[in-house]
């Protein structure tokens, strides 16, 4: 739209000025060393334009043919600015290498050069944060322009990295009300609520996240398993989970009936000392297609010895899907819950044979430790 308006403006000026220049082209006369050059003003401008274009094309052609170095006007800059540009380059390389101390020092020098100040200050914030200088990181973040959307993300993210989720929630609460369509801000808002353990508020924000499409369909399908189980189990542990409550009823039926939400209820029942009811609820809802996404949550649920029916279901699925590593992982989980370490190790090796990506979870699975819920991103 802007380009079209600009084009119309140029055409309008051409229509107005064209006839004027055609009727009054002007007159220019140059006398140099006895040589007289006479031309109209329009003709002289065209000659200068064509000469400049010819020179530029000649330079580009020679540069390509003879591999000439690019022209540099760095000599026009002050020594301080040149050092700042070099520091910016070195700082970015140090940032990539995760050499936070060097990056912090280089970005401090790079501020002397006026270009890209926002980017340099943000990277300086993270360098100081990673280096362990939290006071400097917060000071640099506070100096960022408060009305800039990217700067808000930096401040809230620093709070989360400093293990201060409550401050991140307090900082973002009014921002998300003012800009509910900002998907980056929305995703960080959910992450802050999860880290702060504000489960009811987290569930209350789900309709807004769906309406404003903070996540695409594929991302939300995965996020369900990171959000509902920990939220439901967290509320249940506080004695506050109620399926008739407004925060739950406002969720779409598809969300309330999802396997991710069911896993949260199963987890809550298992923790509350009802492993038999938890296993029955799990088997009533769990399908083979859900197992890939459900596995990270399932392995955290303490069903104890109430895994007999779950093992039978996994063995039944294995008859037709013998190369599914997640089914062997479930068998390993069942054996671990019953205290059979040898059987758990054997099943886990079979799981790794078919699903090598499970290797990162091998130590946790065999040690029977409780994983922390993954962060919402």
C-alpha positions as CSV (number, residue, x, y, z in Angstrom):
1,X,0.0,0.0,0.0
2,X,2.8,2.4,0.9
3,X,4.7,1.5,-2.3
4,X,1.5,2.2,-4.4
5,X,1.0,5.6,-2.7
6,X,4.7,6.4,-3.3
7,X,4.4,5.4,-7.0
8,X,1.3,7.6,-7.4
9,X,3.0,10.5,-5.8
10,X,6.0,10.2,-8.2
11,X,3.7,9.9,-11.2
12,X,1.8,13.0,-10.0
13,X,5.0,15.0,-9.6
14,X,6.2,13.9,-13.1
15,X,2.9,15.0,-14.6
16,X,3.2,18.4,-12.9
17,X,6.9,19.1,-13.4
18,X,7.3,17.4,-16.8
19,X,5.5,20.1,-18.9
20,X,7.3,22.9,-16.9
21,X,10.7,21.4,-17.6
22,X,9.8,20.7,-21.2
23,X,8.8,24.3,-21.8
24,X,11.5,25.8,-19.6
25,X,14.5,23.4,-19.7
26,X,16.9,26.0,-18.3
27,X,20.4,26.9,-19.6
28,X,23.8,26.0,-18.3
29,X,27.1,27.2,-19.8
30,X,30.6,26.2,-18.5
31,X,33.8,27.9,-19.7
32,X,37.0,26.0,-18.7
33,X,40.4,26.8,-20.1
34,X,38.9,28.5,-23.2
35,X,36.5,25.5,-23.8
36,X,32.8,26.4,-23.7
37,X,30.2,23.8,-22.8
38,X,26.5,24.7,-23.3
39,X,23.6,22.5,-22.4
40,X,20.1,22.7,-21.0
41,X,19.7,22.0,-17.3
42,X,17.7,18.8,-18.0
43,X,20.2,17.6,-20.5
44,X,23.1,18.2,-18.0
45,X,21.3,16.2,-15.3
46,X,20.7,13.3,-17.6
47,X,24.4,13.3,-18.7
48,X,25.5,13.3,-15.0
49,X,23.1,10.5,-14.2
50,X,24.2,8.4,-17.1
51,X,27.9,9.0,-16.3
52,X,27.4,8.0,-12.7
53,X,25.6,4.9,-13.7
54,X,28.3,4.0,-16.2
55,X,31.0,4.4,-13.6
56,X,29.2,2.3,-11.1
57,X,28.6,-0.5,-13.7
58,X,32.3,-0.3,-14.7
59,X,33.4,-0.7,-11.1
60,X,31.1,-3.7,-10.5
61,X,32.3,-5.3,-13.7
62,X,36.0,-4.8,-12.8
63,X,35.4,-6.0,-9.3
64,X,33.9,-9.2,-10.5
65,X,36.5,-9.8,-13.2
66,X,39.6,-9.0,-11.2
67,X,38.3,-9.8,-7.7
68,X,39.0,-6.4,-6.3
69,X,38.5,-5.7,-2.6
70,X,35.5,-3.8,-1.5
71,X,35.8,-0.1,-0.8
72,X,36.1,0.7,2.9
73,X,35.5,4.1,4.4
74,X,36.5,3.0,7.9
75,X,39.2,5.7,7.9
76,X,36.4,8.3,8.2
77,X,35.4,6.8,11.6
78,X,37.0,7.6,14.8
79,X,39.3,5.2,16.5
80,X,36.8,4.7,19.3
81,X,34.1,3.7,16.8
82,X,36.4,1.2,15.0
83,X,37.3,-0.4,18.3
84,X,33.6,-0.6,19.1
85,X,32.8,-2.4,15.8
86,X,35.6,-4.8,16.4
87,X,34.3,-5.4,19.9
88,X,30.8,-6.1,18.6
89,X,32.2,-8.7,16.3
90,X,34.3,-10.3,19.0
91,X,31.4,-10.1,21.4
92,X,29.1,-12.0,19.1
93,X,31.7,-14.7,18.5
94,X,32.2,-15.0,22.3
95,X,28.4,-15.2,22.7
96,X,28.2,-18.1,20.3
97,X,31.1,-19.9,22.0
98,X,29.3,-19.3,25.3
99,X,32.3,-17.4,26.7
100,X,30.1,-15.2,28.8
101,X,32.8,-13.3,30.6
102,X,34.5,-12.2,27.3
103,X,31.1,-11.4,25.7
104,X,30.2,-9.2,28.6
105,X,33.4,-7.2,28.3
106,X,33.2,-6.9,24.5
107,X,29.6,-5.7,24.6
108,X,30.5,-3.0,27.1
109,X,33.1,-1.7,24.7
110,X,30.7,-2.0,21.7
111,X,28.3,0.6,23.2
112,X,30.6,3.4,21.9
113,X,29.3,2.8,18.4
114,X,25.8,4.2,17.9
115,X,24.4,1.6,15.6
116,X,22.4,-1.4,16.8
117,X,22.2,-0.2,20.4
118,X,19.1,-2.3,21.2
119,X,20.6,-5.5,20.0
120,X,23.9,-4.9,21.7
121,X,22.3,-4.0,25.0
122,X,20.1,-7.1,24.9
123,X,23.0,-9.4,24.2
124,X,24.9,-7.6,27.0
125,X,22.1,-8.4,29.4
126,X,22.2,-12.1,28.6
127,X,26.1,-12.2,28.7
128,X,26.0,-10.6,32.2
129,X,23.3,-13.1,33.2
130,X,25.2,-16.1,32.0
131,X,28.4,-14.7,33.5
132,X,26.7,-14.6,36.9
133,X,26.6,-10.8,37.2
134,X,22.9,-10.6,38.0
135,X,23.0,-7.0,39.2
136,X,24.5,-5.8,36.0
137,X,22.0,-7.9,33.9
138,X,19.1,-6.4,35.7
139,X,20.6,-2.9,35.5
140,X,21.0,-3.2,31.7
141,X,17.5,-4.7,31.4
142,X,16.0,-1.8,33.4
143,X,17.7,0.7,31.0
144,X,15.9,-0.8,28.0
145,X,13.0,1.1,26.5
146,X,10.0,0.1,28.5
147,X,7.5,0.3,25.6
148,X,9.3,-2.0,23.3
149,X,7.8,-5.5,23.0
150,X,11.1,-7.2,22.6
151,X,12.5,-5.5,25.7
152,X,9.6,-6.8,27.8
153,X,10.4,-10.3,26.7
154,X,14.0,-9.8,27.8
155,X,13.1,-8.5,31.2
156,X,10.6,-11.4,31.9
157,X,13.0,-14.0,30.5
158,X,15.8,-12.8,32.8
159,X,13.5,-13.1,35.8
160,X,12.7,-16.7,34.8
161,X,16.4,-17.5,34.4
162,X,17.1,-16.0,37.8
163,X,14.5,-18.4,39.3
164,X,12.2,-15.5,40.1
165,X,9.0,-16.7,38.3
166,X,6.7,-14.7,40.7
167,X,8.4,-11.4,39.6
168,X,8.0,-12.5,36.0
169,X,4.3,-13.1,36.5
170,X,3.9,-9.7,38.2
171,X,5.8,-8.0,35.4
172,X,3.8,-9.7,32.6
173,X,0.3,-9.6,34.1
174,X,-0.6,-6.1,32.9
175,X,1.4,-6.5,29.7
176,X,-0.6,-9.5,28.6
177,X,-3.9,-7.7,29.3
178,X,-2.8,-4.7,27.1
179,X,-1.4,-6.9,24.3
180,X,-3.2,-10.3,24.3
181,X,-2.4,-10.8,20.6
182,X,1.4,-10.9,21.1
183,X,2.1,-14.6,20.8
184,X,5.7,-14.4,22.0
185,X,4.5,-12.5,25.1
186,X,1.7,-15.1,25.6
187,X,4.0,-18.0,25.4
188,X,6.4,-16.5,28.0
189,X,3.3,-15.7,30.2
190,X,2.3,-19.3,30.3
191,X,5.9,-20.4,31.0
192,X,6.0,-17.9,33.9
193,X,2.7,-19.2,35.4
194,X,4.0,-22.8,35.1
195,X,7.3,-22.0,36.8
196,X,5.5,-20.0,39.5
197,X,3.1,-22.9,40.2
198,X,0.0,-20.7,39.7
199,X,-2.0,-23.6,38.3
200,X,-5.5,-22.0,38.4
201,X,-4.4,-18.9,36.6
202,X,-2.6,-21.0,34.1
203,X,-5.8,-22.9,33.3
204,X,-7.8,-19.7,33.2
205,X,-5.4,-18.4,30.4
206,X,-5.9,-21.4,28.1
207,X,-9.0,-20.0,26.4
208,X,-7.1,-16.8,25.7
209,X,-4.2,-18.7,24.3
210,X,-6.5,-20.7,22.0
211,X,-8.4,-17.6,20.8
212,X,-5.3,-15.6,20.1
213,X,-3.5,-18.6,18.6
214,X,-0.3,-18.2,20.7
215,X,0.6,-21.7,19.3
216,X,-0.1,-23.4,16.1
217,X,-2.0,-26.7,16.0
218,X,1.0,-28.9,16.2
219,X,2.6,-26.9,19.0
220,X,-0.6,-26.9,21.0
221,X,-0.9,-30.7,20.7
222,X,2.4,-31.1,22.4
223,X,1.9,-28.3,24.9
224,X,-1.2,-30.0,26.3
225,X,1.1,-32.7,27.8
226,X,3.3,-30.1,29.4
227,X,0.4,-28.0,30.7
228,X,-2.6,-30.1,31.9
229,X,-0.9,-32.9,33.8
230,X,1.2,-30.6,36.0
231,X,-1.6,-28.1,36.5
232,X,-4.2,-30.7,37.5
233,X,-1.8,-32.6,39.7
234,X,-0.6,-29.3,41.3
235,X,-4.2,-28.2,42.0
236,X,-5.1,-31.6,43.3
237,X,-2.1,-31.6,45.7
238,X,-3.4,-28.3,47.1
239,X,-7.0,-29.8,47.4
240,X,-8.3,-27.2,44.9
241,X,-9.0,-29.2,41.7
242,X,-12.7,-29.3,40.9
243,X,-14.1,-30.3,37.6
244,X,-17.2,-28.2,38.3
245,X,-15.1,-25.0,39.0
246,X,-15.4,-22.1,36.5
247,X,-11.7,-22.3,35.5
248,X,-12.3,-25.9,34.3
249,X,-15.7,-25.5,32.8
250,X,-14.6,-22.6,30.7
251,X,-12.2,-24.8,28.8
252,X,-13.4,-26.3,25.5
253,X,-14.8,-29.8,25.8
254,X,-12.0,-31.1,23.6
255,X,-9.4,-29.8,26.1
256,X,-11.2,-31.2,29.1
257,X,-11.6,-34.6,27.5
258,X,-8.1,-34.8,26.1
259,X,-5.7,-37.6,27.1
260,X,-3.3,-34.9,28.5
261,X,-6.0,-33.8,30.9
262,X,-6.8,-37.4,31.8
263,X,-3.1,-38.0,32.6
264,X,-3.3,-35.2,35.0
265,X,-6.3,-36.8,36.8
266,X,-4.5,-40.1,36.8
267,X,-1.4,-38.5,38.3
268,X,-3.5,-36.8,41.0
269,X,-5.3,-40.1,41.9
270,X,-2.0,-42.0,42.1
271,X,-0.4,-39.4,44.4
272,X,-3.6,-39.4,46.5
273,X,-3.2,-43.1,47.2
274,X,-5.7,-44.4,44.7
275,X,-3.5,-46.3,42.2
276,X,-6.2,-48.8,41.2
277,X,-8.6,-46.1,40.1
278,X,-5.8,-44.3,38.5
279,X,-4.8,-47.3,36.4
280,X,-8.4,-47.9,35.3
281,X,-8.9,-44.2,34.3
282,X,-5.6,-44.4,32.3
283,X,-6.6,-47.6,30.4
284,X,-10.1,-46.2,29.6
285,X,-8.5,-43.3,27.7
286,X,-5.0,-44.2,26.6
287,X,-4.6,-45.2,22.9
288,X,-1.5,-46.5,21.2
289,X,-1.3,-43.3,19.0
290,X,-1.1,-41.2,22.2
291,X,1.8,-43.0,23.7
292,X,4.6,-41.0,22.1
293,X,3.4,-37.7,23.6
294,X,2.1,-39.3,26.8
295,X,5.2,-41.2,27.7
296,X,7.1,-38.3,29.3
297,X,4.2,-37.8,31.7
298,X,3.3,-41.4,32.2
299,X,6.8,-42.3,33.5
300,X,6.4,-39.8,36.3
301,X,3.1,-41.2,37.6
302,X,3.7,-43.4,40.8
303,X,1.2,-46.2,40.1
304,X,3.2,-48.6,42.3
305,X,2.2,-52.2,41.9
306,X,-1.1,-51.3,40.2
307,X,0.3,-51.8,36.7
308,X,-0.9,-55.3,35.9
309,X,-3.6,-54.2,33.4
310,X,-1.3,-51.6,31.9
311,X,1.3,-54.3,31.2
312,X,-1.3,-56.6,29.6
313,X,-2.5,-53.7,27.4
314,X,1.1,-53.0,26.3
315,X,1.7,-56.7,25.6
316,X,-1.5,-56.8,23.6
317,X,-0.4,-53.9,21.4
318,X,3.0,-55.5,20.9
319,X,1.4,-58.4,19.1
320,X,0.7,-56.1,16.1
321,X,3.4,-53.5,16.7
322,X,6.5,-55.4,17.8
323,X,8.9,-52.7,16.7
324,X,7.3,-49.9,18.8
325,X,9.9,-48.8,21.3
326,X,7.5,-46.9,23.5
327,X,5.6,-50.1,24.3
328,X,8.8,-51.6,25.6
329,X,9.4,-48.4,27.6
330,X,6.0,-48.9,29.2
331,X,6.9,-52.5,30.1
332,X,10.1,-51.2,31.6
333,X,8.1,-48.6,33.6
334,X,5.7,-51.3,34.8
335,X,8.7,-53.5,35.9
336,X,10.3,-50.5,37.7
337,X,7.0,-49.8,39.5
338,X,7.0,-53.4,40.8
339,X,10.6,-53.3,41.8
340,X,11.9,-55.8,39.2
341,X,15.1,-54.0,38.1
342,X,16.4,-56.8,35.8
343,X,13.1,-57.0,33.8
344,X,13.0,-53.2,33.7
345,X,16.6,-53.0,32.3
346,X,15.9,-55.7,29.7
347,X,12.7,-54.0,28.5
348,X,14.5,-50.7,28.4
349,X,17.2,-52.1,26.2
350,X,14.5,-53.3,23.8
351,X,13.0,-49.8,23.9
352,X,16.3,-48.2,23.0
353,X,16.8,-50.7,20.1
354,X,13.6,-49.4,18.4
355,X,13.5,-45.8,19.7
356,X,17.1,-44.5,20.2
357,X,15.7,-41.1,21.1
358,X,14.7,-42.5,24.5
359,X,18.4,-42.9,25.4
360,X,18.5,-39.6,27.2
361,X,15.8,-40.9,29.6
362,X,17.5,-44.2,30.4
363,X,19.2,-43.1,33.6
364,X,16.1,-41.6,34.9
365,X,13.9,-44.6,34.0
366,X,16.2,-47.2,35.5
367,X,16.9,-45.1,38.7
368,X,13.1,-44.6,39.1
369,X,13.5,-40.9,39.9
370,X,10.8,-38.3,39.4
371,X,11.3,-36.0,36.6
372,X,10.5,-32.3,36.8
373,X,7.8,-31.1,34.5
374,X,9.2,-29.6,31.3
375,X,8.9,-25.8,30.9
376,X,6.1,-24.4,28.6
377,X,7.7,-22.6,25.7
